[in-house]
């Protein structure tokens, strides 16, 4: 399994992925889930993948050479000459369908679903930054002001902190920190997600980035974040008052009449009706 998150902000983009692939308890390997496509001054794109590893690797390989029939300046449309991220996402969708047409029937015969989920974002000169979530059918949706981030893979553990922190106006470094906390929460709760991590931070209108880092067990910042996050969570938890059941001194009583619902009913004899 894996966990990938991509965040679109007014200030730029943040991409984070783990690198664990799990094919059974004794079949755990490390494969990178992120790839960066960069033409300095012209375009910057990042692809994150989750799902069946053979499918995602095939999609990444074919994306390098995939062409659509329509022309751009007399040449077939590719991710390298697309004038918009929307068109680049269309090329990615075509690459997925290419792999599906080639492999899906054989995979189904072997009892394997065609399973791949991708995040694809970046900026091409002449337009603003864009971020897409691309599905196994090659179709995709785009991040909006209301939904400024996407996740693929084991998303449930890292989602709460993103929901509470991330808005389009969040600063880039703060969003990178939030993404790492989201990943740390996932690492803590799910063994199918693991180090090392790949983190890329892109500043709007730069069309390149040197904020690219691989984070392993020895990374001092991630070790600090892991320890601090657990410690601060415990401190916040301890600062919340325990529920009072026996009418003790409190300004926030637990046992109060509900304005809309009755208290849970107890059944004490076999003859009582549930309703």
N, C-alpha and C positions, 0 to 999 in steps of 0.2 A: 504494500500500500504506500501511500505518499501523502504529503500535504503541501499545497502551493497556495500562495496568496499574492494578489496583485492589487495595488491601490492607486487610484487616479485622483490627484489633488490639483488645486489651482497652481501650486508651485512646481509640480512635477509628478513623477511616477515612482512607486516602490514595488520591487519584485522580490519574493523570497520563496525558496523551495528547499525541501529536504532531499536526501539522496538514497533512502532505503527502499529496496525492492524485496518483497517477502513472497516466496513461493512455497512456504511450509516452514515448520519450526526449525528444520535443519538446513534450510535453503535461503539464507538471508545474504543479500549482496548489496553493493553500493553502485548505483548508476545515477549520474546527474540528470536532473529533470528540467534544467534551464539551458537555453542557448540564446546568445546575443548576436543580432545582425546589425552591424554598424558601418555606415559610410559617413565619416566625419564631415559635418557641414551640409549633409544631404538627407540622411535618414538614420533613425535609431529605432530598432525593434527588438522585443524580447518575447520568446516563446517558452511557456511552462507547460508541462505535460503530466497527466496522471492516467492511470488505467493500465491496460495490457502493455507491457514493455515492448514486445515485438512490434505491436501496431504503432506505438508512439515513435519508436526508432525509425520505422519505415516511413512514417509521415514526415519526420524531420529530414530524412534523406531525400525524399521525393520533392519536398518543398524547395530545396535548393535549385531544382531544375524544372519544376512545374510551370507550364505555360498555358494561358487561356487563348482561345482563338482570336479574341479581339486584339486590336493593335494599339500600341502606344508609341508614337513617333515612328511608325512603320515596323515596330518590333512586337512580337507576342507579349502579352501582359504577364509579368512575373513580379515577385516581391521586390525585385531590385529596380524595376522601372515604374512601379505603380505610383500614381500621382496622389493617392490618398490611402490611409490606413484601411478604409472600407474596402477598397479594391485589393489591398494586400490580404485582408481577411478572406475575401472571395477566393483568392489563389490558394490560401490555406485550406479552405473548405473543399476546393477541387482536389487537393492533394489527399485529403482524407477519403473522398469518394473514390479516388484512384486506387488507394490501398484496399478499400472495401470491395471494389469490383474484382480485385485480384485475389484477395485472401478470405473474404467473409464466408464463402461457401465451404471452403476447406476447414476453416475454424469451426463452423457450425457442425460439420460432419464429425469433428473431433470433440464435440461437446463444449466448445469455447465460444463465449459471446464476443461480438465485436465491440469492445469496450475501450473508449479513449475519450478523455476530456482535456481541453486545452485552454490556456489563457494566452492572449496575444495582444500586446500593447506597444505603443511607441509614438513616434512623431515623424512625419515626412514633411520636408520643407514646403511651405505654401499653405499648411493647415495646422490646426491645433493638435494637441495630444489626444489619443483615443485608446480605449481599452475594450477588448471583446472577450467573451466566453464562447468557445466554439465546441459544438457537440459532435457526437459520433456520426451524425448524418451529414456533417459539413455545414449545417446552419449555425447561426450565432446571434448573440444579443450584445448590446453595447452598454457600458457603464454610463450612468447618468448622475446628476447632482443628488438625486434621492438615493441612488445606489452607487456609491463611489468606489466600491471594492468588489472583487470576485474571489472565490475560493474553489479549489477542486481537491478531491481526495478526502482525507479525514478532517472535515471542516468543522464538525460540531463543537469540538473542545476549544478551538481558538476563536470562535465567532463572538462570544459575549463581550470580550474586551474590545474587539473591533467596533461592535455596535455602540458601545458606550463612549468611545474616544474619537473615531474617525469621522470627520466632516470634510467637505471640499476645502475649507480654509485651514485645515491642520497643517502645520509646518512640516517640511520634508523629514527632518531629523526626528521629530516627534512621531511621525508616522512610521519611520523605520524602527524606532523603539517599540511602538505598539505592535508592529508585525512580528518582531522578535519575541515579545511577551506572548503573543498569540501562538507562535511556534513552540515556545517553552511549555505552555499549557498543554499543547498537543503531545509533545514529547513525554510529559509527565504522565499522561493518561492513556497513551496508546503505544505499544511496543512496535507496531508496524511502521512507525515514523521514526527516523533516526538521523543523527549527524553523519557526515558534515552537511552544513547548510550553504547555500549560495544566496547572496544578497546583492542586489543591484539597485542603486538609487540614481534616478535621472532627473536633472533640472530642466524645466521647460525651455524650449528654444535653443538648446545647446547642441543637439544632434550628435552627441557623443557623451560618454561618461567614463570617468576614472574611479567612480565610487563602486567598485566591484570587489567583493571579498568572499573568500571561502572560510567558513567558521567551523572549527573542529573542537574537540574536547579541551584543547589547551588555550582557546581564545579567551583572553582576560576579560574583555567586555561582556561576553556572553556568560562566563562564569559569574561575574558580578551581578548581572541582570537576573540570572537564575536564583542566586542566593537572596538578593534584595527583594525580588517579587514574592517569593515564598514567605520571607520574614515580614514584609509589609502587609501581606494578606492576613497573616496571623495577628498582627497588631490591630488591624482594622476589625477583624472578627472579634477579638477580645474586648474591643472598645464598645461593642454593641451590647446593650443590656440583655440579660437572660430573661426568658418569659416568666412572669409571676403568676402562679396558679392559686395561691392562697390569700389573695388580697393584701399582699405586702405593699410597702411604699414604692409607688411607681407613677410616673406621668404618662406611661404608655401601656395601659392594661391590655392583656391578651383576651380575657374572657369578658366580652361585651355582647349585647344582643345584636344580631345581624339585621340590617334594615330590609334585606331582600330574601334571606334564606333562614330556614329553621336549623337548629343544631342536629347533628347526626342522631338518628333514632336507634336505640338498642332493642334487639329482639331477645326476649327472656323466656318464652314458652313456644312449644311446637305449633300452637294454634294461632299465633299472631300472624297477621297478614303483612307482607312486605309493603304493599300499597294500600 
